[in-house]
Each structure stands twice: as C-alpha cells, then as structure tokens.
Amino acid sequence: MEKIDYRTTIVFKLKDKIGALCDALTPFKKNNISLTRIISRPHKKEWEYIFFIEIKGNLKDLKVKKALEELEKYTNYIRVYNSYPLKVL
C-alpha cells in the first residue's frame, strides 16, 4: 500500500519584538511537526516581515490544528492556504 504524505502552506506576519519568530515556531515543535520550508520577505513597513512556511501534515490532523491555533497568538496576520498530498515511495 502506498503512503501519502501531506504538506500544508501557511503565511503569517509577526509582531515586532525580540524572539517573535522563535515564539511563533514553538507550537510546531511542541506538536512534533516538521517545517520543510521557511521563507521571509520584507513587508510594507520597515522592519516588518512576512513568513511563508510549509509544514509536514494535513489540516485534518489534530496536532496541526492545535499548532495553528497556538500560532495565532503570536501573529498580526495569518493565512492557511491548504494541504496537498505528496507521494512517498
């Protein structure tokens, strides 16, 4: 039987404070979720950045839901795009 692995793409903007990115990534560590990609881009204001991340997991997974709920506490803006399957041999 073939195993299907999922990835979920998320975009968020953080509050401007020391350790903000570390705090925002903690929910993923606590819920044992791997990040497969993280990209930062400058936003409109100086010293304001937007982060694009890709995680292993499906939006239907309880641990992913818990991590995203906790992530909301640290962000000014969050958008969860969707989960998509990857075939693993």
Backbone as numpy.savetxt, mean C-alpha at the origin, in Angstrom:
# Nx Ny Nz CAx CAy CAz Cx Cy Cz
-2.59 -28.52 -9.59 -3.43 -27.34 -9.59 -2.55 -26.09 -9.59
-2.94 -25.11 -10.34 -2.18 -23.88 -10.48 -2.53 -22.89 -9.37
-1.51 -22.32 -8.76 -1.73 -21.33 -7.71 -1.78 -19.94 -8.35
-2.72 -19.13 -7.92 -2.82 -17.76 -8.42 -2.41 -16.81 -7.31
-1.44 -15.97 -7.63 -0.94 -14.97 -6.70 -1.56 -13.62 -7.09
-1.90 -12.80 -6.10 -2.53 -11.51 -6.38 -1.64 -10.35 -5.95
-1.79 -9.24 -6.66 -1.15 -7.98 -6.31 -2.25 -6.92 -6.20
-2.03 -5.95 -5.32 -2.97 -4.85 -5.14 -2.19 -3.54 -5.24
-2.73 -2.59 -5.98 -2.07 -1.30 -6.19 -2.78 -0.22 -5.37
-1.97 0.60 -4.68 -2.49 1.63 -3.78 -1.70 2.92 -4.01
-2.37 4.05 -3.93 -1.73 5.36 -3.99 -2.12 6.11 -2.73
-1.14 6.77 -2.09 -1.47 7.58 -0.93 -0.53 8.76 -0.78
-1.01 9.76 -0.04 -0.23 10.95 0.27 -0.13 11.01 1.79
1.05 11.37 2.27 1.28 11.37 3.72 1.29 12.76 4.31
1.03 12.80 5.60 1.17 14.02 6.36 2.65 14.34 6.46
3.02 15.62 6.40 4.42 16.02 6.43 4.94 16.00 7.86
5.56 14.87 8.23 6.16 14.76 9.56 7.25 13.70 9.52
8.14 13.78 10.45 9.24 12.83 10.53 8.69 11.43 10.80
9.17 10.46 10.03 8.76 9.07 10.22 7.43 8.71 9.59
6.85 9.61 8.80 5.52 9.36 8.23 5.50 8.12 7.34
6.51 7.95 6.50 6.52 6.78 5.62 6.69 5.50 6.42
7.56 5.53 7.40 7.77 4.36 8.26 6.46 3.98 8.96
5.76 4.97 9.50 4.48 4.71 10.16 3.46 4.12 9.19
3.43 4.66 7.97 2.45 4.21 6.98 2.70 2.77 6.53
3.96 2.34 6.55 4.28 0.98 6.10 4.14 -0.05 7.22
4.06 0.39 8.45 3.94 -0.52 9.59 2.72 -1.45 9.51
1.54 -0.98 9.09 0.40 -1.91 9.00 0.66 -3.11 8.09
1.47 -2.92 7.07 1.79 -4.04 6.17 2.70 -5.04 6.88
3.65 -4.53 7.63 4.54 -5.42 8.38 3.75 -6.18 9.44
2.89 -5.47 10.18 2.10 -6.11 11.24 1.20 -7.22 10.70
0.74 -7.07 9.47 -0.17 -8.05 8.87 0.54 -9.02 7.92
1.88 -9.00 7.99 2.70 -9.94 7.21 2.41 -9.86 5.71
2.39 -8.62 5.19 2.13 -8.37 3.77 3.40 -7.80 3.14
3.83 -8.42 2.06 5.03 -7.97 1.35 4.70 -6.85 0.37
5.58 -5.86 0.31 5.50 -4.83 -0.71 6.36 -5.28 -1.88
5.81 -5.22 -3.08 6.58 -5.63 -4.25 7.10 -4.42 -5.02
6.53 -3.24 -4.75 6.98 -2.03 -5.43 6.59 -0.82 -4.59
7.49 0.17 -4.56 7.17 1.46 -3.94 7.84 2.55 -4.77
7.04 3.53 -5.16 7.52 4.65 -5.98 7.03 5.93 -5.34
7.89 6.93 -5.24 7.46 8.23 -4.72 7.60 9.28 -5.81
6.67 10.20 -5.82 6.68 11.30 -6.78 6.33 12.59 -6.04
6.98 13.70 -6.43 6.61 14.97 -5.81 5.17 15.34 -6.15
4.52 16.01 -5.22 3.15 16.45 -5.44 3.17 17.95 -5.67
2.04 18.60 -5.60 1.92 20.02 -5.94 2.72 20.95 -5.02
2.65 20.71 -3.72 3.34 21.58 -2.77 4.76 21.09 -2.54
5.62 22.02 -2.14 7.00 21.66 -1.82 7.02 20.71 -0.62
7.85 19.70 -0.67 8.02 18.69 0.38 6.79 17.81 0.57
5.96 17.74 -0.44 4.79 16.88 -0.38 4.95 15.80 -1.45
4.79 14.56 -1.04 5.01 13.44 -1.96 3.81 12.51 -1.99
3.65 11.87 -3.13 2.62 10.86 -3.29 3.35 9.53 -3.50
2.82 8.47 -2.91 3.45 7.16 -2.98 2.55 6.17 -3.70
3.15 5.44 -4.61 2.48 4.36 -5.32 3.10 3.07 -4.79
2.26 2.19 -4.25 2.80 0.91 -3.77 2.00 -0.24 -4.36
2.69 -1.35 -4.46 2.06 -2.59 -4.89 2.37 -3.61 -3.81
1.34 -4.32 -3.37 1.52 -5.31 -2.30 1.09 -6.69 -2.79
1.61 -7.71 -2.12 1.15 -9.07 -2.38 -0.14 -9.26 -1.60
-1.18 -9.67 -2.27 -2.44 -9.92 -1.59 -3.62 -9.40 -2.38
-4.79 -9.86 -1.98 -6.04 -9.54 -2.64 -6.88 -8.67 -1.69
-7.66 -7.76 -2.26 -8.54 -6.93 -1.44 -9.54 -7.75 -0.64
-9.78 -8.97 -1.07 -10.72 -9.85 -0.36 -10.08 -10.48 0.88
-8.76 -10.43 0.99 -8.06 -11.02 2.14 -8.27 -10.17 3.39
-8.58 -10.80 4.49 -8.81 -10.09 5.75 -7.59 -9.28 6.18
-6.40 -9.85 6.04 -5.21 -9.13 6.48 -4.94 -7.89 5.62
-5.30 -7.93 4.34 -5.15 -6.76 3.47 -6.15 -5.69 3.88
-7.38 -6.08 4.14 -8.40 -5.12 4.60 -7.96 -4.43 5.89
-7.45 -5.22 6.84 -6.99 -4.65 8.12 -5.86 -3.66 7.92
-4.90 -4.01 7.07 -3.76 -3.14 6.82 -4.20 -1.83 6.17
-5.12 -1.90 5.23 -5.60 -0.68 4.56 -6.39 0.21 5.50
-7.18 -0.37 6.37 -7.91 0.42 7.36 -6.94 1.17 8.27
-5.88 0.50 8.68 -4.89 1.13 9.54 -4.08 2.18 8.79
-3.78 1.92 7.52 -3.04 2.88 6.70 -3.77 4.21 6.61
-5.09 4.18 6.55 -5.88 5.41 6.44 -5.59 6.40 7.57
-5.20 5.91 8.73 -4.90 6.78 9.87 -3.70 7.70 9.61
-2.82 7.27 8.71 -1.57 8.00 8.49 -1.57 8.84 7.23
-2.63 8.78 6.43 -2.61 9.44 5.12 -3.52 10.66 5.05
-3.17 11.55 4.12 -4.06 12.67 3.78 -5.00 12.27 2.65
-4.55 11.30 1.88 -5.31 10.83 0.71 -4.92 9.39 0.45
-5.89 8.57 0.12 -5.61 7.18 -0.24 -6.58 6.74 -1.32
-6.05 5.99 -2.27 -6.90 5.40 -3.30 -6.39 3.98 -3.55
-7.28 3.04 -3.42 -6.96 1.65 -3.68 -7.50 1.35 -5.07
-6.60 1.00 -5.98 -7.03 0.79 -7.36 -7.72 -0.55 -7.54
-7.03 -1.64 -7.33 -7.67 -2.94 -7.48 -6.65 -4.04 -7.26
-7.14 -5.25 -7.19 -6.28 -6.43 -7.12 -6.33 -7.11 -8.47
-5.21 -7.69 -8.84 -5.16 -8.41 -10.11 -4.33 -9.68 -9.93
-4.70 -10.73 -10.66 -4.02 -12.02 -10.50 -2.72 -12.10 -11.30
-1.77 -12.80 -10.72 -0.52 -13.16 -11.41 -0.42 -14.68 -11.36
-0.03 -15.28 -12.42 0.13 -16.74 -12.41 1.53 -17.06 -11.92
1.61 -17.97 -10.97 2.87 -18.43 -10.42 3.06 -19.87 -10.83
4.20 -20.18 -11.38 4.46 -21.56 -11.83 4.88 -22.44 -10.69
